[in-house]
Amino acid sequence: MVTTRADGAFVNREKVVAAVDLPGVPSGTKGKVVLRTGFSWDRYRVHFENGVEVSWVERDQLRTPKEFAAEASQ
């Protein structure tokens, strides 16, 4: 099972949801982290279910499915 690290960073192959509209990806679209990169802060390459792959996505632009569901229910 793939889990988020204790510091909140995502790991490769982790399922995520777009928390904001991204180029070609509406908010709420599910995806999977393909690559985690960065020296001073983490950025991600994410492949989304609509076939779009976006690079340089920051943590605050993504949520875990549980985080997204909790925010949506508020």
N, C-alpha and C positions, 0 to 999 in steps of 0.2 A: 504494500500500500504506500502510495506517495503522499507525504504530508508536508505542510508548510513548516519551515524552520522556526525555531523558538524566537528569532528576532523578527519574524513576520515576513521574511523574504520567501518568494516562491522558489520551487525547485523544478528542474526539467521534468517534463511530462505531467506536471500538475494541471488539473482542470481549473479554469478561471472564467470569469464573466466580465465583459466590458462594463465598467461603471459609468462611463461617459461616452458620448459619440466620438469615434475615431474615424480617420479617413477610410471610407468604405465599410465601416462597421458601426451599426447603431448600438446604442446603450442596451444592455441586456443580452447581447449575443454571447453564446458560450464559445470557449476556445480552450486551447492547450498550450502551455509554455513549451517552446521549442528550444530556446536558449536563454540562459541568464548570463549577463555580461556587465562589465563596469568595474572600475577601480575605486573611485571615491563614492559612487552611489550605484545601486542596481538598476539595470534596465533590462527589458525582456523582449524577445522576439516571440510573437504569439500567432499561432495558426487558428483562425476562427472557423466556426461551422459553416459560414456562408462562403468559404473558399478564399477569403482574403487573409494574407499574412502581413502583419504589421511589426516593424522593428522599432526600437527605441521607445517602448511603452514603459512608463514609470509605474511604480507600485500603487500610487494614489489613483491611477486610472483603471485599476483592476480590483476585483474582489473574488474571494472564494465563493462557490455557490451558496454556502451557508451564510456568509456575510451579506451577499446580495439579497437573499430571501428575507433575512432579518430586516434589512433596510427597506425593502419593498413593503413589508407588513406594517411598518410604522406610519 
